[in-house]
Amino acid sequence: MVSTAFPVFTRHTGIVVPLDRANVDTDQIIPKQFLKSIKKTGFGENLFDSWRYQDEGNIGKTDRIINPEFVLNDPRYQEASILLARRNFGCGSSREHAVWAILQYGIRCVLAPSYADIFYNNSFNNGLLPIELEEALIDRLFREAIQPSPMTVEVDLAQQTISSSGGIAATFDIDATRKHRLMTGMDNIALTLEHQTLIEEFELTHRQRMPWLFSD
Amino acid sequence: MYIDRHLLHEVTSPQAFEGLKLAHRQPWRRTSNLATVDHAIPTTDRSNGVSGIQDAIAKEQVITLDQNCREFQIEYFDLLDARQGIVHVVGPEQGATLPGMTIVCGDSHTSTHGAFGALAHGIGTSEVEHVLATQCLVQQKSKNFEIEISGELGPGVYAKDLILALIRLIGTAGATGHTIEYTGRAIEDLSIEGRMTVCNMSIEGGARAGLIGIDDKLVEYLEARPFAPKGALWNQAVDYWFTLNTDDAAIYDQRRVLDVSGLSPQVSWGTNPEMVVDIDATIPAPTDFSDANNAEVAERSLSYMGLTPGMAVNEIQLDKVFIGSCTNSRIEDLREASKVVKGRKVASRLKGAYIVPGSGLVKRQAEQEGLDEVFKNAGFEWREPGCSMCLAMNDDRLYPGERCASTSNRNFEGRQGHQGRTHLVSPATAAASAIRGTLADVREML
């Protein structure tokens, strides 16, 4: 039996918060001090911690000083569930905590021209949809998103389309396996274990060819 | 993809073990795993072991790894083990990293192991669990990127300068989606430890993995290491390893050449690792960048770093110096730094100068060579092994506004401490900078 590893993603409509910075690294998404947690939850409060707050954060710290300049604190975007970002989003460390923090804050989807590889991979293992769009289109979305009344975007994963409240419509590419995974929320481990015999057969041959790789 | 070696540490593994337990799964092949503690541990006195860790949350994380390794019977170098250290220093040092292996670890600097002709990359925690449970990873084939480093490095210029110059050239996303193969004269000339420094920072150029072919130097480095094969098996392995090298007619998706002849020592000035200049240059101005986006990014970085365009790089005053991290904490790094330091004193303006060896064995070796005395006599602190101020998860950190010359790999905002300012440099440059109290050109001090 295949169980669901996370809430499935089919279609989502939400307010878009524009984060107008290139090369946003995972140290910014969730700073190191929060990585000491052995849990998988509780990271949403500290998403973009050093940008969102003026004081230095730590696990469990309350009474934070809000940075009103940071876009996530703008009243327009309080209900945002889609993050609009610039190129090379999620670069740096492999910490999956970055994806957990984004999801736990309430973001289901990211729109950006490009992503760092490890972050991109981690997203699909947790039900976060990172959509890659042409830079020119991202520019247009930014122009719409910064207007006084916030932009809403509808994302249809099955159709691979996005459409904004202001009339911007586009299609996007996504690998079929990854798409399927988000739409079904399948447990990857259970899926791989369906190939247990194949793995065992490979391992046996591998061991014969390269016995030095096996100490047992 | 079948995984031959899986390295684990305390920060990215607890949720994976938890997942394993919840699903009542067992590790697929226990002996493929090797664990140690490095990220969140203190580098001060360890005589009280885990109970001596002051930070209760970090302590719980270390205890969790202790328990998980015991429960799942995974080989583990704990806090008091002489072999404990930074996971990417420990693997190669033990011979647990071998050519032709597929190697993963929940840490982006797993690319380090590519220096051994291994395919090695960082993974997230879900994948850590996946590897534990299945010994496999679902992968998409990456593209190939040949980077030929031609020329010869001059005196005072090292592997670290080479890789910083490369990231400066290709950018932080220059190799996204690719595995880099480093070739060329300058790579062949590097020691194995120098090659590890280069491969380590592949991820800073966007490549999850970067690798280098097999040669006699590599085989010699590996021989007799604890986890390396012995006897007839060794000979069989060596024969096989030499078959792994790239064919002459191989086709790459991308190629790039960097000539390092005449290269100056490199220093990062901004808040990502492509923002790099020569030590004898000046701080760039936003108007130096043709692309409007890059100019804006540069302006923001300059403001964060507290720098003014046109300032001479080698006059920038420092508060701290850190020599350590998976990039530069091996014995050769400490030897190069000690040559500069010997007979000199750390500048009085510095609030701290730290040497953090990459492993207990590196530390022991350095002490046998008397390097610890050289550093201590000069005014450096000689610490216990760990990641330390590279990511400042423990108490080794910068305070707001402090400026550091660091041999680590990332200069992101807050990386070394909230509002801290990082300049990435080689160990020799870091040593020279500690003596001068400013970023310094080590070539003037050799």
Chai-1 contact restraints between the chains, C-beta under 6 A:
chainA,res_idxA,chainB,res_idxB,connection_type,confidence,min_distance_angstrom,max_distance_angstrom,comment,restraint_id
A,A22,B,V297,contact,1.0,0.0,6.0,A-B,restraint_1
A,N23,B,T172,contact,1.0,0.0,6.0,A-B,restraint_2
A,N23,B,N272,contact,1.0,0.0,6.0,A-B,restraint_3
A,D25,B,F412,contact,1.0,0.0,6.0,A-B,restraint_4
A,D27,B,F412,contact,1.0,0.0,6.0,A-B,restraint_5
A,D27,B,R415,contact,1.0,0.0,6.0,A-B,restraint_6
A,P31,B,G414,contact,1.0,0.0,6.0,A-B,restraint_7
A,K32,B,L391,contact,1.0,0.0,6.0,A-B,restraint_8
A,K32,B,M393,contact,1.0,0.0,6.0,A-B,restraint_9
A,L35,B,V11,contact,1.0,0.0,6.0,A-B,restraint_10
A,K36,B,A40,contact,1.0,0.0,6.0,A-B,restraint_11
A,K36,B,I57,contact,1.0,0.0,6.0,A-B,restraint_12
A,K36,B,A58,contact,1.0,0.0,6.0,A-B,restraint_13
A,K36,B,Q61,contact,1.0,0.0,6.0,A-B,restraint_14
A,I38,B,P14,contact,1.0,0.0,6.0,A-B,restraint_15
A,I38,B,Q61,contact,1.0,0.0,6.0,A-B,restraint_16
A,I38,B,T64,contact,1.0,0.0,6.0,A-B,restraint_17
A,K40,B,Q15,contact,1.0,0.0,6.0,A-B,restraint_18
A,S50,B,G414,contact,1.0,0.0,6.0,A-B,restraint_19
A,E56,B,H418,contact,1.0,0.0,6.0,A-B,restraint_20
A,I59,B,I57,contact,1.0,0.0,6.0,A-B,restraint_21
A,N88,B,A173,contact,1.0,0.0,6.0,A-B,restraint_22
A,C91,B,T172,contact,1.0,0.0,6.0,A-B,restraint_23
A,S93,B,S108,contact,1.0,0.0,6.0,A-B,restraint_24
A,S94,B,D107,contact,1.0,0.0,6.0,A-B,restraint_25
A,S94,B,S108,contact,1.0,0.0,6.0,A-B,restraint_26
A,S94,B,G122,contact,1.0,0.0,6.0,A-B,restraint_27
A,S94,B,G124,contact,1.0,0.0,6.0,A-B,restraint_28
A,E96,B,G124,contact,1.0,0.0,6.0,A-B,restraint_29
A,E96,B,T125,contact,1.0,0.0,6.0,A-B,restraint_30
A,D117,B,T176,contact,1.0,0.0,6.0,A-B,restraint_31
A,D117,B,R208,contact,1.0,0.0,6.0,A-B,restraint_32
A,I118,B,S108,contact,1.0,0.0,6.0,A-B,restraint_33
A,I118,B,G122,contact,1.0,0.0,6.0,A-B,restraint_34
A,N122,B,G124,contact,1.0,0.0,6.0,A-B,restraint_35
A,N125,B,S126,contact,1.0,0.0,6.0,A-B,restraint_36
A,N188,B,H130,contact,1.0,0.0,6.0,A-B,restraint_37
A,I189,B,H130,contact,1.0,0.0,6.0,A-B,restraint_38
A,I189,B,A133,contact,1.0,0.0,6.0,A-B,restraint_39
A,T192,B,T134,contact,1.0,0.0,6.0,A-B,restraint_40
A,T192,B,C136,contact,1.0,0.0,6.0,A-B,restraint_41
A,I199,B,C136,contact,1.0,0.0,6.0,A-B,restraint_42
A,F202,B,Y2,contact,1.0,0.0,6.0,A-B,restraint_43
A,W212,B,P229,contact,1.0,0.0,6.0,A-B,restraint_44
A,W212,B,L233,contact,1.0,0.0,6.0,A-B,restraint_45
A,W212,B,A237,contact,1.0,0.0,6.0,A-B,restraint_46
A,L213,B,D4,contact,1.0,0.0,6.0,A-B,restraint_47
A,S215,B,T31,contact,1.0,0.0,6.0,A-B,restraint_48
A,D216,B,T31,contact,1.0,0.0,6.0,A-B,restraint_49
